[in-house]
Amino acid sequence: MPTFKDKTVIVTGAASGFGQTTAHTFAEAGARVVVADIDADGAARVAKELERAVAVRTDVSDEQSVRAMVDTAVREFGGIDVLVNNAGVPHRSMPMLDLPVEDADRMWAVNVRSVFLCCKYAVPVMRERPDSSVVNVASIGALRPRPGMTVYNASKGAVLTLTRGLAAELAPNVRVNAVNPVVAETGFVQGAQGVDRIPDDVRAAMVAGIPMGRTATVQDVADSIRYLASPEAGFLTGVCLDVDGGRSIQ
């Protein structure tokens, strides 16, 4: 396993789902973790589960909140080595023309504005550390959009463009990559479906287009994030890694 001993990692949206498992995965590799989430209680719970971690309530769509998150990382741990922009929200699955404007605006603020803000304020600190990197969480839907999630998929397409453009701007000092997960059975997906538990027929339809025959697990995604942030991926920047069980080749 790649080591992150004495490295500091910020994970946004770390109170649940991909973010929670990613925080655990970096901690298990020796990192100090800033557990950032708008859910303060959830962030505190996750931080208590880790050996060296601090929780910070963060609204990633708000400039001052993001600056406070970065300041916390510097104050508590002396700097930032890895930034994982994981925080995101879906909209309910529906035709684009039926989507309320306020839902679209909120989703773009959390999914896209957040990446801009977090990088704007974290990267100047990260430039002081060798081998620092940003990993953004996009979606395979950015490349293979499906009906019902058009605006969400477009927001993740913007994340891919931000990833590639920023990778070119920051090389060779800071690497910038992204992961494109396929559907995973998390609260995020349940929110998009509007249910507490994904029905069997909906799950079967999700899996039907995935050659590996299952949805992604949170650990699949966390392991891919850890790899892209690791020294083993030291020559990779601008990479948008499909963590999709082969859905993108169907």
C-alpha positions in Angstrom: 0.0 0.0 0.0 1.3 3.5 -0.9 2.3 5.3 2.3 1.1 8.8 3.2 3.0 8.9 6.5 3.2 12.5 7.7 1.2 13.7 4.8 -1.9 15.9 5.2 -5.0 15.1 3.2 -8.2 17.2 2.9 -11.3 15.2 1.9 -14.5 17.2 1.3 -17.8 15.5 1.7 -16.1 13.1 4.1 -19.0 12.4 6.5 -20.5 9.6 4.3 -20.2 7.6 1.1 -17.0 7.9 -1.0 -15.6 10.6 1.2 -15.9 8.7 4.4 -14.2 5.6 3.0 -11.5 7.8 1.3 -10.8 9.5 4.7 -10.4 6.0 6.3 -8.2 4.8 3.4 -5.7 7.7 3.7 -5.7 7.4 7.4 -4.8 3.7 7.2 -1.9 4.7 4.9 -0.6 7.0 7.6 -2.0 10.4 6.6 -3.3 13.1 8.8 -6.8 13.8 7.5 -9.0 17.0 7.5 -12.5 15.6 7.5 -14.6 18.4 5.8 -18.4 18.3 5.4 -21.4 20.5 5.8 -22.7 17.9 8.2 -20.7 18.9 11.2 -21.9 16.0 13.4 -21.0 13.5 10.6 -17.6 15.0 10.1 -16.9 14.8 13.8 -18.0 11.2 14.0 -15.7 10.2 11.1 -12.7 12.2 12.6 -13.1 10.3 15.9 -12.7 7.0 14.0 -9.3 8.1 12.7 -6.0 8.2 14.5 -4.9 11.7 13.4 -7.8 13.8 12.1 -9.7 17.0 12.6 -13.2 17.7 11.6 -14.3 21.0 10.1 -17.8 22.0 9.0 -17.4 23.2 5.4 -19.9 24.5 2.9 -17.8 23.9 -0.2 -19.9 26.4 -2.2 -19.1 29.2 0.2 -15.8 31.1 -0.2 -15.2 32.0 3.4 -16.1 28.5 4.5 -13.5 27.0 2.1 -10.9 29.5 3.3 -11.6 28.4 6.9 -11.1 24.8 5.9 -7.7 25.5 4.4 -6.7 27.6 7.4 -7.7 24.7 9.7 -5.4 22.3 7.7 -2.5 24.7 8.0 -3.1 25.5 11.7 -3.6 21.9 12.8 -1.1 20.0 10.5 1.2 22.6 9.0 0.2 22.3 5.3 -1.6 20.3 2.7 -0.3 17.5 0.5 -3.5 16.1 -1.0 -6.8 17.7 -1.8 -9.7 15.4 -2.6 -12.7 17.3 -4.0 -15.3 14.7 -3.3 -18.3 16.8 -2.1 -21.2 16.7 -4.5 -25.0 16.5 -4.7 -27.3 15.0 -7.3 -30.7 16.2 -8.4 -33.7 13.9 -8.5 -33.8 11.9 -11.7 -36.1 13.6 -14.1 -36.2 15.2 -17.5 -34.1 18.3 -17.7 -37.0 20.5 -18.6 -38.8 19.5 -15.4 -35.8 20.3 -13.1 -36.4 23.3 -10.8 -34.0 26.1 -11.4 -33.1 26.4 -7.8 -32.1 22.7 -7.7 -29.9 23.1 -10.7 -28.2 26.2 -9.2 -27.5 24.5 -5.9 -26.1 21.4 -7.6 -23.7 23.5 -9.8 -22.6 25.4 -6.8 -21.7 22.3 -4.8 -20.4 20.2 -7.8 -18.4 22.8 -9.8 -18.0 26.1 -7.8 -16.6 24.0 -5.0 -13.7 22.6 -7.1 -12.8 26.1 -8.2 -12.9 27.5 -4.6 -11.1 24.6 -3.0 -8.3 24.6 -5.6 -8.1 28.4 -5.5 -7.3 28.5 -1.8 -5.6 25.1 -1.2 -3.2 25.0 -4.1 -1.1 28.0 -3.1 -0.4 26.1 0.2 0.1 22.8 -1.6 2.8 24.4 -3.9 5.0 24.5 -0.8 5.0 20.7 -0.6 6.8 18.3 -3.0 4.6 15.7 -4.8 1.3 17.3 -3.9 -1.8 16.5 -5.8 -5.5 17.2 -6.3 -8.0 14.4 -7.0 -11.5 15.4 -8.1 -14.5 13.1 -8.0 -16.4 13.3 -11.3 -18.7 10.6 -12.8 -18.7 8.2 -15.7 -22.0 10.0 -16.5 -19.8 12.9 -17.6 -18.6 10.8 -20.5 -21.7 8.5 -21.0 -24.7 10.6 -19.9 -28.1 8.9 -19.5 -31.6 10.5 -19.6 -32.9 11.9 -16.3 -29.5 13.1 -15.0 -28.5 15.6 -17.8 -27.7 18.6 -15.6 -25.9 16.5 -13.0 -23.8 14.8 -15.8 -23.1 18.3 -17.3 -21.7 19.5 -13.9 -19.4 16.5 -13.8 -18.3 17.2 -17.3 -17.3 20.6 -16.1 -15.2 18.9 -13.3 -13.3 17.0 -16.0 -12.5 20.2 -17.9 -11.4 21.8 -14.7 -9.2 18.8 -14.0 -7.5 18.8 -17.3 -7.1 22.6 -17.5 -5.7 22.9 -14.0 -3.4 20.0 -14.6 -1.8 21.9 -17.4 -1.6 25.1 -15.4 0.0 23.6 -12.3 2.4 21.1 -13.8 5.0 20.1 -12.8 4.5 21.3 -9.2 1.0 20.0 -8.4 -0.6 17.0 -10.1 -4.4 17.2 -10.8 -6.4 14.1 -11.7 -10.0 12.8 -11.4 -11.9 9.6 -10.9 -15.1 8.8 -12.9 -17.1 6.4 -10.7 -20.0 4.4 -12.1 -23.1 4.1 -9.9 -22.6 2.9 -6.3 -25.2 2.1 -3.7 -24.7 5.1 -1.5 -27.0 7.7 0.1 -26.1 10.0 -2.8 -27.7 7.6 -5.4 -30.7 7.0 -3.2 -31.2 10.7 -3.1 -31.2 10.8 -6.9 -33.7 8.0 -7.0 -35.8 9.5 -4.2 -35.9 6.3 -2.1 -34.2 5.0 1.0 -33.4 1.6 -0.5 -32.7 1.0 -4.2 -35.4 -1.4 -5.5 -34.2 -4.7 -7.0 -35.5 -3.9 -10.5 -33.7 -0.5 -10.5 -30.5 -2.1 -9.2 -30.7 -4.8 -12.0 -31.1 -2.0 -14.6 -28.0 -0.3 -13.2 -25.9 -3.4 -13.3 -27.1 -4.5 -16.8 -24.8 -2.0 -18.5 -21.7 -2.8 -16.4 -19.6 -5.7 -17.8 -18.2 -6.5 -14.3 -21.7 -7.4 -13.2 -22.0 -5.1 -10.2 -22.1 -1.6 -9.0 -19.0 0.2 -7.7 -18.2 -0.1 -4.0 -17.0 2.9 -2.0 -13.7 1.1 -1.5 -13.2 0.8 -5.3 -13.4 4.5 -5.6 -11.3 5.3 -2.5 -8.5 2.9 -3.7 -8.5 4.7 -7.0 -8.2 8.1 -5.4 -5.4 6.9 -3.1 -3.5 5.6 -6.1 -3.8 8.8 -8.1 -2.5 10.8 -5.1 0.4 8.4 -4.5 4.0 8.5 -5.6 3.3 5.5 -7.8 1.2 7.8 -10.0 3.9 10.5 -10.0 3.9 10.8 -13.8 0.2 11.1 -14.1 -1.6 14.4 -14.4 -4.7 15.4 -16.2 -5.9 11.7 -16.0 -9.6 11.1 -15.6 -9.7 7.5 -14.5 -12.9 5.5 -15.2 -13.8 3.5 -12.1 -16.8 2.0 -13.9 -16.5 -1.8 -14.2 -16.3 -1.3 -18.0 -19.5 0.7 -18.4 -17.7 3.2 -20.6 -16.8 0.5 -23.2 -20.4 -0.7 -23.6 
